[in-house]
Amino acid sequence: MEQHLSPRSRDYLLTLSCPDRRGIVHATAGFLSENGCNIVESAQFTDPRSGTFFMRVAFEPEDARVWPELGARFTPVAEQFRMAWGLYDPRLKPRLLLMVSRFGHCLNDILFRCSTGTLPVEIPAIVSNHRDFEGLAAHYGIPFHHLPVTPGTKLRQEARLLEIVQAERVDLVVLARYMQVLSDDLCRALDGRAINIHHSFLPSFKGAKPYHQAYERGVKLIGATAHYVTRDLDEGPIIEQDVARAEHSLGPDDMVAVGRDIESVVLARALRLHIERRVMLSGQRTVIFR
């Protein structure tokens, strides 16, 4: 299902996590009220295994001039409850760096959503180890960085990538079907700031032509998974998943087409959840406030 901006997506946001105890909600709501802020949306969850409390609050200040001081004013409350927290102005669009190899369906989908305003982000750069989509980047007026990679140049290529991330003030790196394994060092440098998309089948098919392998085994469900990038290949905390039926009448190329559609949709949903600060990490799991 297509997701569009809601009026609430433009509110200021407070997210927090801390050890669960009595009084967190009262203190947070009281602070916002005392500072002239009206709560318009609130979600909370306590993980029973870790005893960690998570909360996301959208609010409207009665006087926008209070915003620059709000963080300093909230610090004593955060320290009292040992919170990890953040305050966010959604009017500041996140800056995404897109990485792609030779399958452009996810890249094209993100660029279109951005250009039509359905995905409120800025895209300052596209990075690829091939030149296939240099023309597409030019069409959208986005700088294209061709960074070819071989086993002998991998470390230099990744160092250059991090230079671009820093120079362009990138908030999130999106592996939009980038078919290279990131090094452990790069995964650490981008911890919590990189999202990947990959197919997900039962049984699992790895390597070349996974959809053709799935066809040969008579797979009935085609799926896709969007997750944060970690050193464990394709095993990072999951943000979004979905599936589509694969009827017996579908040939291998038909399955590829269905797979590409669902990969594009799942990645777009995951990006929206991330940029709206609806995803919070709980170990290797995610808490999603929809």
Residue pairs with C-beta under 8 A, 6 or more apart in sequence:
2 118
3 118
3 268
3 269
3 272
4 118
5 117
5 118
5 120
8 40
8 41
8 58
9 90
9 120
9 276
10 90
10 91
11 40
11 41
11 58
11 59
11 60
11 90
12 37
12 58
12 59
12 60
12 61
12 67
12 87
12 88
12 89
12 90
13 56
13 57
13 58
13 59
13 86
13 87
13 88
13 90
13 276
13 277
14 28
14 32
14 55
14 56
14 57
14 59
14 74
14 85
14 86
14 87
14 88
15 55
15 56
15 57
15 85
15 86
15 88
15 277
15 280
16 28
16 54
16 55
16 78
16 83
16 84
16 85
16 86
17 52
17 53
17 54
17 55
17 83
17 84
17 85
17 280
17 282
18 24
18 52
18 53
18 81
18 82
18 83
18 84
19 51
19 52
19 53
19 81
19 82
20 46
20 51
20 52
20 53
21 53
21 81
23 81
24 53
24 55
24 81
25 44
25 55
27 77
27 80
27 81
28 55
28 57
28 77
29 39
29 42
31 73
31 74
31 77
32 38
32 39
32 57
32 59
33 39
35 61
35 66
35 70
35 73
36 61
36 62
36 63
36 66
37 59
37 60
37 61
37 62
37 66
37 70
38 59
38 60
38 61
38 62
39 57
39 58
39 59
40 58
40 59
40 60
41 56
41 57
41 58
42 55
42 56
42 57
42 58
43 55
43 56
43 57
43 289
44 53
44 54
44 55
44 56
45 53
45 54
45 55
45 287
45 289
46 52
46 53
46 54
47 53
47 54
47 282
47 287
50 282
50 283
52 282
54 280
54 282
54 287
54 289
56 277
56 278
56 280
56 289
61 67
61 70
67 89
70 87
71 87
74 85
74 87
77 83
78 85
86 277
88 277
90 120
90 276
93 120
93 121
93 122
94 121
94 122
94 171
94 172
94 275
95 121
95 122
95 123
95 124
95 168
95 169
95 170
95 171
95 172
96 110
96 121
96 122
96 123
96 124
96 170
96 171
96 172
96 173
96 174
96 271
97 123
97 124
97 125
97 126
97 127
97 164
97 165
97 168
97 170
97 172
97 173
97 174
98 107
98 110
98 111
98 123
98 125
98 126
98 127
98 174
98 176
99 126
99 127
99 128
99 173
99 174
99 175
99 176
99 178
100 106
100 107
100 126
100 127
100 128
100 133
100 176
100 177
100 178
101 128
101 129
101 130
101 132
101 177
101 178
101 179
101 180
102 130
102 132
102 179
103 177
103 179
103 260
104 132
104 133
104 136
104 177
105 177
105 260
105 261
105 263
105 264
106 176
106 177
106 197
106 260
106 263
106 264
106 267
107 126
107 133
107 136
107 176
107 177
108 136
109 264
109 265
109 267
109 268
110 119
110 123
110 174
110 176
110 267
110 268
110 271
111 123
111 136
111 140
111 142
113 119
113 268
114 121
114 122
114 123
115 140
119 268
119 271
119 272
119 275
120 275
121 271
121 275
123 140
123 142
124 142
124 143
124 168
124 169
124 170
125 142
125 143
125 144
125 145
125 164
125 168
125 170
126 133
126 137
126 142
126 143
126 144
126 145
127 145
127 147
127 161
127 164
128 134
128 144
128 145
128 146
128 147
128 178
129 146
129 147
129 148
129 149
129 157
129 178
129 180
130 146
130 148
131 146
133 144
134 144
134 146
137 143
137 144
138 144
145 160
145 164
147 157
147 160
147 161
148 157
149 157
149 180
154 183
155 183
158 182
158 183
158 185
158 186
161 186
162 186
162 189
164 170
165 173
165 190
170 193
171 193
172 193
172 194
172 195
172 271
172 274
172 275
173 190
173 193
173 194
173 195
173 229
174 194
174 195
174 267
174 271
175 194
175 195
175 196
175 197
175 229
176 197
176 267
177 197
177 263
178 196
181 233
182 190
182 194
182 229
184 231
187 194
187 229
187 230
187 231
188 231
190 229
191 230
192 228
192 281
194 228
194 229
195 226
195 227
195 228
195 229
195 239
195 267
195 270
195 271
195 274
196 226
196 227
196 228
196 229
196 234
196 236
197 224
197 225
197 226
197 263
197 266
197 267
197 270
198 224
198 225
198 227
198 234
198 263
199 205
199 210
199 211
199 222
199 223
199 224
199 225
199 259
199 263
200 223
200 224
200 225
200 241
201 210
201 214
201 219
201 221
201 222
201 223
202 219
202 221
202 223
203 217
205 213
205 214
205 217
207 213
209 252
211 222
211 252
211 255
211 256
211 259
212 252
212 255
212 256
214 222
214 246
214 255
215 250
215 251
215 252
215 255
218 248
219 246
219 255
220 245
220 246
220 247
221 243
221 244
221 245
221 246
222 243
222 244
222 245
222 246
222 255
222 258
222 259
222 262
223 241
223 242
223 243
223 244
223 262
224 241
224 242
224 243
224 259
224 262
224 263
224 265
224 266
224 267
225 234
225 238
225 240
225 241
225 266
226 238
226 239
226 240
226 241
226 266
226 267
226 269
226 270
226 271
227 234
227 235
227 236
227 237
227 238
227 239
227 270
228 236
228 237
228 239
228 281
228 286
229 236
230 236
230 237
236 284
237 281
237 284
237 285
237 286
238 285
238 286
239 270
239 273
239 274
239 279
239 286
239 288
240 266
240 267
240 269
240 270
240 273
241 266
242 262
242 265
242 266
242 269
243 262
244 258
244 261
244 262
246 255
246 258
250 258
273 279
273 288
273 290
278 288
278 289
278 290
279 286
279 287
279 288
280 286
280 287
280 289
281 287
